[in-house]
Amino acid sequence: MKIYTKTGDKGKTSLLGGSRVSKADRRIDAYGNVDELNSWIGLLRDQPVNGNRLLLLIEIQDRLFTIGSHLANEGGERKFAIPEITHTDIERLEKAIDEMNEKLPSMKSFILPGGHASVSYTHIARTVCRRAERGVVALGDSEPVEEVIVIYLNRLSDYLFVLSRMVTKELNATEVPWVPKK
């Protein structure tokens, strides 16, 4: 199978249903952001500090591929089955958030991203997740988008924030509070 097809050389790409759209289309932007997020999650997965979270991070990557497939589908009859994102997937993130939160000190202020490269990667993934969520919401303003996808991305960004705090603790890094200038 050739990787290059030359069919996108004029700025168009195909959706799963076969129609061609601009590569600047909101749908392409939405699943492109999800794809970028998936790559950042892969980088998080590669951090030694996340060894005990490897299976959950792989599961998240799988769900992001599923979300990308849903976003790439132009609607109507599907030529092949796409797995569903379910509320169980969201509950899995919530359980992981709750388990980490039980081990963390309560927050008293906003936190500046950073403190260790692994923490910074987690914050970057969180902000890319927020961008992906905004892109999916923007797509939903003009075309139907399954609500569970928006909820999953929202919860994933929460998970990534709490993960950044947990990684900070596990690495004995310093969590720097944001203190507004007076």
C-alpha distance (Angstrom), angle and dihedral (degrees) to the residues before:
residue distance angle dihedral
M1 . . .
K2 3.77 . .
I3 3.79 116.6 .
Y4 3.77 94.2 -151.3
T5 3.78 117.5 61.7
K6 3.82 99.4 166.4
T7 3.82 88.0 -138.6
G8 3.81 90.5 115.4
D9 3.78 96.8 50.4
K10 3.80 92.6 104.4
G11 3.80 95.7 51.5
K12 3.82 98.0 -93.1
T13 3.79 130.2 116.0
S14 3.79 136.2 -177.4
L15 3.78 127.2 -108.2
L16 3.79 119.9 -144.4
G17 3.80 90.7 -95.7
G18 3.79 90.4 57.3
S19 3.80 102.5 -108.6
R20 3.79 117.6 129.7
V21 3.78 122.2 -126.5
S22 3.78 137.8 172.8
K23 3.78 115.1 -81.9
A24 3.81 84.6 -127.0
D25 3.82 91.4 60.5
R26 3.83 115.0 126.5
R27 3.79 90.1 -119.6
I28 3.82 92.0 55.3
D29 3.80 90.8 45.9
A30 3.82 90.6 50.3
Y31 3.77 96.5 52.1
G32 3.80 91.2 38.0
N33 3.80 89.2 59.9
V34 3.80 89.8 48.5
D35 3.81 89.0 50.8
E36 3.82 90.7 51.2
L37 3.80 89.5 49.1
N38 3.80 89.4 52.0
S39 3.81 89.5 56.1
W40 3.81 91.4 50.9
I41 3.82 89.8 50.0
G42 3.82 86.6 53.0
L43 3.80 89.0 55.3
L44 3.81 89.7 49.6
R45 3.79 89.2 50.0
D46 3.81 88.9 55.0
Q47 3.82 93.6 56.1
P48 3.82 110.6 104.5
V49 3.81 90.5 -136.4
N50 3.82 89.1 64.6
G51 3.80 96.2 55.1
N52 3.80 91.6 112.6
R53 3.82 90.2 51.4
L54 3.79 96.0 48.9
L55 3.82 96.4 112.8
L56 3.81 93.7 47.9
L57 3.80 92.0 48.4
I58 3.82 90.5 50.2
E59 3.82 88.5 48.9
I60 3.81 89.6 51.6
Q61 3.81 90.1 50.8
D62 3.79 89.5 51.0
R63 3.82 90.7 51.5
L64 3.79 90.8 48.7
F65 3.82 89.7 54.4
T66 3.79 87.6 50.4
I67 3.81 91.0 50.1
G68 3.80 90.2 48.7
S69 3.81 89.5 52.4
H70 3.80 91.5 51.5
L71 3.79 90.9 48.9
A72 3.82 92.0 47.5
N73 3.79 91.0 52.1
E74 3.78 110.4 95.5
G75 3.77 93.9 -152.6
G76 3.75 132.4 -107.3
E77 3.77 121.4 76.8
R78 3.79 115.5 -3.4
K79 3.78 119.8 -131.9
F80 3.81 89.0 -149.1
A81 3.79 138.1 14.4
I82 3.79 119.1 -86.7
P83 3.81 116.9 -162.8
E84 3.79 115.8 -117.7
I85 3.77 129.1 -116.5
T86 3.78 106.3 -131.5
H87 3.77 138.9 -169.4
T88 3.81 86.2 -107.6
D89 3.81 87.3 66.4
I90 3.80 89.5 53.4
E91 3.81 91.8 46.5
R92 3.82 89.2 53.2
L93 3.82 89.4 58.1
E94 3.80 91.6 45.6
K95 3.81 91.2 51.8
A96 3.82 90.7 51.0
I97 3.82 90.5 48.2
D98 3.82 91.7 50.4
E99 3.82 92.6 47.7
M100 3.81 92.0 52.2
N101 3.81 93.8 42.6
E102 3.80 90.7 56.7
K103 3.82 88.4 62.4
L104 3.83 97.1 45.0
P105 3.78 131.0 83.4
S106 3.79 114.4 -110.8
M107 3.78 116.4 -93.3
K108 3.77 117.9 -110.3
S109 3.81 98.4 175.7
F110 3.77 143.7 2.2
I111 3.79 114.0 -69.4
L112 3.78 126.6 -130.6
P113 3.81 111.7 -127.6
G114 3.79 114.0 -111.4
G115 3.78 141.5 48.5
H116 3.81 97.4 136.7
A117 3.81 134.1 17.0
S118 3.82 91.6 -110.2
V119 3.81 90.3 52.5
S120 3.80 91.2 48.2
Y121 3.82 91.8 50.7
T122 3.79 88.2 53.3
H123 3.80 91.7 52.2
I124 3.80 91.0 48.3
A125 3.81 89.7 51.8
R126 3.82 88.6 49.6
T127 3.81 93.1 52.9
V128 3.81 92.3 45.4
C129 3.82 87.2 50.4
R130 3.81 89.8 53.6
R131 3.82 89.5 50.2
A132 3.79 90.3 49.5
E133 3.80 89.6 50.4
R134 3.82 91.5 50.5
G135 3.80 89.9 49.7
V136 3.79 92.2 51.4
V137 3.82 90.6 47.9
A138 3.83 90.0 49.8
L139 3.80 89.7 50.7
G140 3.81 88.7 49.2
D141 3.81 89.4 57.1
S142 3.81 89.4 68.4
E143 3.82 105.7 20.8
P144 3.80 135.7 29.7
V145 3.81 113.9 -86.2
E146 3.78 123.0 177.7
E147 3.80 109.2 -106.2
V148 3.81 91.5 -138.6
I149 3.82 89.4 65.8
V150 3.81 92.2 58.2
I151 3.80 90.7 45.5
Y152 3.81 91.9 49.5
L153 3.81 92.7 51.2
N154 3.80 91.0 46.4
R155 3.79 91.9 51.5
L156 3.80 91.2 44.0
S157 3.80 90.7 57.5
D158 3.82 88.4 51.2
Y159 3.80 89.2 50.0
L160 3.80 91.0 50.5
F161 3.80 91.8 50.8
V162 3.80 92.7 51.3
L163 3.82 89.2 43.2
S164 3.82 89.1 55.8
R165 3.79 89.2 55.1
M166 3.81 92.0 46.2
V167 3.80 92.5 49.0
T168 3.82 88.7 49.1
K169 3.80 89.4 54.6
E170 3.81 94.8 44.1
L171 3.81 91.9 50.5
N172 3.81 93.0 44.1
A173 3.79 87.9 -123.6
T174 3.78 122.0 154.6
E175 3.79 119.5 -99.0
V176 3.80 105.5 -146.0
P177 3.80 114.7 -152.6
W178 3.77 119.4 -142.4
V179 3.79 108.5 -116.1
P180 3.82 110.2 -171.4
K181 3.79 115.6 -131.6
K182 3.78 112.6 -105.9
